[in-house]
Amino acid sequence: MHRFYSPPSNFSDRSVALDAAETRHLRDVLRLKIGETVTVFDGAGNEFICKIVRTTKTGAELEIVQKTTPAAPESTLKLTLAAVMLKGEKYDLVVQKAVELGVVKIVPLWSMRCDVRSKDSAKRIDRWRKIGLDAAKQTGRATLMEIDDPLTFIDLIGRDEKPSIMFSERGGRPFEATGPVRRLTAIVGPEGGWDDSEIDAAKAEGIDIVTLGGRILRAETAAIAIAAILQHRFGDLN
C-alpha cells in the first residue's frame, strides 16, 4: 500500500489533506484514482488507512478509514546522533541510514577539523530534512527523525543533555564498559579526527569517551556503524 506524509495540522477527525508535493506524487507519479486506499502518517508516530476523496493541482483530500500500526515500530532507545558534518554527499548517506536505524535526532556539528563552511551547512539543512522524510516514507517509520540546526562541538558538550558517549580514534576506553541506557547521545567526529583540545574538553565535561578497536573507518561509515552498534546493544536491533 502506498504511503504518504502529512503533518498533524492537516488532520481532522475524519479526513486529512495532502500538500501539493505529496498530491503530485499521488496523482501524477503513482496515478492513483478516487476511491483507492493508501496510508498517511503524521510524523508524530501515528498512521492511518485512508481513501482518496478528491485531488486538485494544489492538494488532495482523503477520508480516514481507520488507524493502523506503522510497519516499523520506534526503538526503545532514544538515540541522538551528533555527527560532525562532512563534505559532498557523505552526510546525505548518514542522514538516510540514521532514519533506517531508528535514530530520533541528528545534530550536525562543526569541529576544529570540520571541512564544511557555515554558509554551506545552512543551505544543506532543508536537503537533509527532505532526505529524512523520504527515508521515513520508504522504511515504514511514522515518526520523523529530527534534524537540528548545526552546533559547534563545544556548544554541544556544554548542554545538559546527558548521558553522552563520544567516539574517538584515540584516548577512550573499551565500549564493553558502557552500561545500559534508554536515552543516549552519540558524538561522532570528522574525517580528520578530533583535536586533542576537543578530547580534553569532553573529558572535562564528564563525557564518556570510547575507542572502538579493530577497524579504521571512514567518518560516514563510523557514524552509521555506531548507530547500528548502539541499537543492537541498547535498542531493538537484535
C-alpha positions in Angstrom: 0.0 0.0 0.0 1.4 3.4 -1.0 2.5 5.7 1.9 2.2 9.5 2.2 3.1 12.1 4.8 1.0 14.9 6.2 1.7 17.0 9.3 -0.6 16.8 12.3 -2.1 20.2 11.5 -3.6 18.7 8.2 -5.6 16.1 10.1 -9.2 16.4 11.3 -11.4 13.8 13.0 -12.4 12.1 9.7 -10.1 13.5 6.9 -6.6 14.5 6.1 -5.2 16.9 3.5 -2.0 16.3 1.4 0.1 19.2 0.3 0.9 19.9 -3.4 4.1 17.9 -3.5 2.5 14.7 -2.0 -0.5 15.2 -4.2 1.7 15.4 -7.4 3.3 12.1 -6.3 -0.1 10.5 -5.7 -1.8 11.8 -8.8 0.9 12.2 -11.5 3.6 9.7 -10.5 1.6 6.8 -9.0 -1.6 7.7 -11.0 -3.9 6.8 -8.1 -7.6 7.3 -8.5 -10.5 8.5 -6.4 -11.6 5.7 -4.1 -8.2 4.0 -3.9 -6.7 3.2 -0.5 -3.4 4.5 0.8 -1.8 5.1 4.2 -0.9 8.5 5.6 1.5 9.1 8.6 1.8 12.4 10.6 5.5 12.3 11.6 4.5 12.1 15.3 4.1 8.3 15.4 0.5 7.9 14.0 -0.5 6.2 10.8 -3.9 5.9 9.1 -5.5 3.9 6.3 -7.2 6.5 4.1 -9.4 6.6 1.0 -8.8 9.2 -1.7 -11.8 11.5 -2.0 -10.6 14.3 -4.3 -7.5 15.8 -5.9 -6.6 19.2 -7.3 -3.5 20.8 -8.6 -2.7 22.1 -5.1 -3.8 19.3 -2.8 -5.8 16.2 -2.1 -8.4 15.3 0.5 -8.6 11.8 1.9 -11.1 10.2 4.2 -9.6 8.5 7.3 -10.9 4.9 7.4 -9.0 3.6 10.5 -5.8 4.0 12.5 -3.2 1.4 11.7 0.1 0.2 13.2 3.3 1.6 11.5 5.3 -1.1 9.7 8.5 0.0 11.6 8.0 0.5 15.4 10.2 3.0 17.2 13.2 1.7 19.0 13.2 1.5 22.8 16.5 3.5 22.7 16.0 7.3 22.1 19.3 7.7 20.2 20.6 11.1 19.1 23.5 11.1 16.6 25.6 14.2 17.0 27.9 13.9 14.0 30.4 16.4 12.5 29.4 17.5 9.1 31.1 16.0 6.0 31.8 17.3 2.5 29.8 16.5 -0.5 27.1 13.9 -0.3 28.6 11.9 2.5 26.3 13.4 5.2 23.3 12.7 3.0 24.1 9.0 3.4 24.5 9.4 7.2 21.0 11.0 7.4 19.3 8.4 5.3 20.8 5.4 7.2 20.2 7.1 10.6 16.5 7.1 9.8 16.7 3.4 8.8 18.5 2.6 12.1 15.9 4.3 14.3 17.8 7.4 15.3 15.4 10.0 16.7 17.6 13.1 16.2 20.6 14.2 14.3 22.7 17.2 15.4 25.1 18.4 12.7 28.3 19.6 14.3 31.2 21.9 13.5 34.5 20.8 14.9 38.1 22.1 14.6 38.8 19.8 11.7 35.4 20.1 10.0 35.7 20.8 6.3 32.2 22.3 5.9 31.8 26.0 6.0 28.9 27.6 8.0 27.3 29.2 4.9 27.2 25.8 3.1 25.7 23.9 6.1 22.7 26.3 6.4 21.7 25.5 2.8 22.0 21.8 3.3 19.6 21.5 6.3 16.5 21.6 4.1 18.0 19.0 1.9 18.8 16.7 4.8 15.2 17.1 6.2 13.9 16.1 2.8 16.1 13.1 2.7 15.0 12.2 6.2 11.3 12.4 5.2 11.9 10.3 2.1 13.7 7.7 4.2 10.9 7.6 6.7 8.3 7.0 3.9 10.4 4.2 2.5 11.2 2.4 5.7 7.8 2.4 7.4 8.6 4.8 10.3 5.7 7.0 11.3 7.9 9.3 13.4 10.1 11.8 11.6 13.7 12.0 12.7 14.5 15.5 13.9 17.4 17.3 12.3 18.7 20.2 14.4 20.4 23.4 13.2 24.2 23.0 13.3 26.0 23.4 16.6 29.7 23.7 17.4 31.2 20.8 19.3 31.9 23.0 22.3 28.3 24.2 22.4 27.0 20.6 22.2 29.1 19.3 25.1 28.2 22.3 27.3 24.5 21.4 27.1 22.7 19.4 29.8 21.7 16.5 27.6 23.3 13.5 29.2 24.3 10.7 29.0 26.6 11.1 26.1 29.3 8.9 24.5 32.0 10.5 22.4 33.6 8.1 19.9 37.2 8.8 19.3 40.0 7.1 17.4 42.2 7.5 20.5 42.1 8.4 24.1 39.0 6.4 25.0 38.1 3.2 27.0 36.7 0.0 25.6 33.0 0.1 24.7 32.3 -3.1 26.8 32.5 -0.9 30.0 29.4 1.1 29.0 26.2 0.3 31.0 22.6 0.0 29.8 20.7 3.2 28.9 17.3 4.2 27.4 18.4 7.7 26.1 21.8 8.4 24.6 23.7 11.0 22.5 26.5 9.5 20.4 29.1 12.0 19.3 31.0 11.2 16.1 34.0 13.1 14.7 35.2 14.4 11.4 37.3 12.8 8.7 40.5 14.2 10.2 39.6 13.0 13.8 39.3 15.0 16.9 41.7 17.7 18.0 43.4 17.0 21.4 41.8 20.1 22.9 38.3 18.7 22.0 39.0 15.4 23.7 40.3 17.2 26.8 37.1 19.5 26.8 34.9 16.4 26.6 36.7 14.8 29.5 36.3 18.0 31.5 32.5 17.9 30.9 32.4 14.3 32.2 31.5 12.8 28.8 32.4 9.1 28.3 35.0 8.7 25.5 35.0 5.3 23.7 37.5 4.0 21.3 36.5 1.1 19.0 39.3 -1.3 18.1 39.8 -3.5 15.1 38.9 -1.3 12.1 39.8 2.1 10.6 36.5 3.6 9.3 35.7 6.5 7.1 33.7 9.2 9.0 30.4 8.4 7.3 30.9 4.6 7.9 31.7 5.2 11.5 28.5 7.2 12.1 26.4 4.5 10.5 28.2 1.7 12.2 28.0 3.3 15.7 24.2 3.9 15.3 23.8 0.2 14.4 26.0 -1.0 17.3 24.1 1.2 19.8 20.7 0.0 18.6 21.9 -3.6 18.9 23.3 -3.2 22.4 20.6 -0.9 23.9 17.7 -0.8 21.4 15.7 -3.2 19.3 18.2 -4.2 16.6 18.7 -7.8 17.7 
